Amino acid sequence: MGNLATRADFKSGFAPADGAKIYFESAGVGPAVVFIHSGVSDRRMWDPQFDYFADRFHVVRYDLRGFGKSEMPDLPYSNRADLGKVLQFLGIEKAALVGCSMGGSAAIDFTLENPERVLALLTVGSGVSGWNEWSDEGIRHWTEFMRLAKAGEIERARELEAVLWLDGPGRELSRIDPTYRRRAREIHKDNFSLAREAHPEEELSPPAIRRLGEIRCPTLVLVGDSDLPEIVTVASYLAKEIPGARLATVANAAHLPNLEHPDEFNAIVKEFLTAML
């Protein structure tokens, strides 16, 4: 990827959003495509996509509140509302949304509240508001994570989280590209925060899990086959419940398939966006 700041159409700045400043970057001309990152990263997880898609679309990526360069003041907020503020600040009336994990959940919630503003929806290893069916393995992980956090063993807590989400549960290291693993961990380390847990967002009511049938825009549900079993289950559920949605799986990929297998990811997403926009 080239130096984005040298693009003549590259812009960056801060969008005001309910008491916070949300850092964004944009480039390109054409239909707007907004990339929303996961809860174990920041906008940089989209490095392999930003410049690539900016050659055909108006691409926007930003740091969710409390991640990267975006602030998290002690105020009520929602990620879907922050997304709306970023679009408003950039003068974007309609956009395709590409959201990973908590970014996918925000994209789904925004789509339900603002259906007229969403051209297409693409979720990646997505969460969904209202989902609470965790496996015994998932519960054991969160229990151990909180035990380590409360004991002040921050490095061990962070590594536990990195292994689960970035490596994928039970996946052998020999199957993971070391360059991806190093980069994913670098971004994760920069954004690891226990303090952020004290600022839960205001959830959509009723939650998205009960309203997926309302989504009418073209939808692609993408997931790595080595992601958490719960996330793979959610992907299947989204694809089944959202009218006309299609499911795509990336082999040998955990929670950030776009960063782990960018060429395959870009080809899938390019085909979808080109057909829809």
MOPEDA-V923615 format. One record per pair of residues at least 4 apart in sequence whose C-alpha atoms are under 6 Angstrom apart, sorted by the first residue. I is the first residue (numbers start at 0). J is the second residue. D is the distance in Angstrom with one decimal. If there is no record, write none. Layout:
# MOPEDA-V923615
I|J|D  I|J|D
This chain:
# MOPEDA-V923615
4|9|5.9  8|26|5.2  9|25|5.8  9|26|4.5  10|24|5.7  10|25|5.2  11|23|5.5  11|24|4.3  12|22|5.7  12|23|5.7  13|20|5.5  13|21|5.1  13|22|4.4  14|20|5.5  14|21|5.0  14|85|5.6  14|88|6.0  15|19|5.9  15|20|4.8  16|81|5.6  16|84|5.6  19|70|5.7  20|69|5.9  20|70|5.8  21|69|4.7  22|61|5.6  22|62|5.6  22|68|5.8  22|69|5.2  23|60|5.8  23|61|4.0  24|59|5.7  24|60|5.5  25|58|5.5  25|59|4.3  26|53|5.7  26|57|5.8  26|58|5.4  27|53|4.3  27|54|6.0  27|56|5.6  27|57|4.3  27|58|6.0  28|56|5.2  28|57|4.4  29|56|4.4  29|57|5.0  30|56|5.3  30|57|5.7  31|56|6.0  31|57|4.5  31|58|5.9  31|94|4.7  32|58|5.0  32|94|5.5  32|95|4.7  32|96|5.9  33|58|5.9  33|59|4.7  33|60|5.7  33|96|5.0  33|97|6.0  34|60|4.8  34|97|4.8  34|98|5.9  35|98|4.6  35|102|4.8  36|41|5.7  36|42|5.7  36|99|5.4  36|102|5.1  37|99|4.9  37|100|4.8  37|101|5.3  37|102|5.3  38|101|5.8  39|187|5.2  40|186|5.4  40|187|5.0  41|62|5.6  41|66|5.9  41|67|5.6  42|60|5.9  42|61|5.4  42|62|5.3  45|49|5.9  48|52|5.9  52|56|5.8  53|57|5.8  53|58|5.3  62|66|5.5  62|67|5.5  62|69|5.7  64|69|5.3  64|70|5.7  64|71|5.4  65|69|5.6  65|70|5.1  65|71|4.5  66|190|5.9  76|200|5.4  77|200|4.9  77|201|5.3  78|105|5.7  79|105|5.0  79|109|5.0  86|91|5.0  93|116|4.3  93|117|5.5  94|117|5.2  94|118|5.4  95|117|5.7  95|118|4.9  95|119|4.5  95|120|5.9  96|120|5.0  97|121|4.7  97|122|5.8  98|102|4.4  98|103|3.7  98|106|5.9  98|122|5.1  98|123|6.0  99|103|4.6  99|122|5.9  99|123|4.4  99|124|5.8  99|125|5.4  100|124|5.1  100|125|3.9  100|126|5.1  101|126|5.6  103|122|5.1  103|125|4.8  104|126|5.0  104|127|4.6  109|113|5.7  110|114|4.9  119|216|5.3  119|217|4.9  119|218|5.9  120|218|4.7  121|218|5.7  121|219|4.8  121|220|5.8  122|220|5.0  122|221|5.9  123|221|4.8  123|222|5.5  124|222|4.7  124|230|5.9  124|254|5.9  128|206|5.3  128|207|5.2  128|208|6.0  129|206|5.1  129|208|5.3  133|137|5.8  140|144|6.0  144|156|5.4  145|149|6.0  147|152|5.1  147|156|5.5  148|152|5.7  148|153|5.7  148|156|6.0  161|165|5.2  162|166|4.9  163|167|5.0  163|168|5.1  164|254|5.5  165|254|6.0  167|225|5.5  167|226|5.3  167|253|4.9  177|181|6.0  179|183|5.9  179|259|5.6  184|188|5.9  187|191|5.9  211|240|5.8  211|241|5.2  212|240|5.9  212|241|5.2  218|244|4.8  219|244|5.6  219|245|5.0  220|245|6.0  220|246|4.8  221|246|5.9  221|247|4.8  221|248|5.7  222|248|5.1  223|248|5.6  223|249|4.7  223|252|4.5  223|253|5.1  223|256|5.9  224|250|5.4  224|252|5.9  225|251|5.8  225|252|5.3  225|253|4.6  226|253|4.1  226|254|5.2  237|241|5.8  238|244|5.1  238|245|5.8  238|246|5.7  252|256|5.2  256|260|5.6  257|261|4.8  257|264|5.3  261|265|5.8  265|269|5.8  269|273|5.8  272|276|5.7
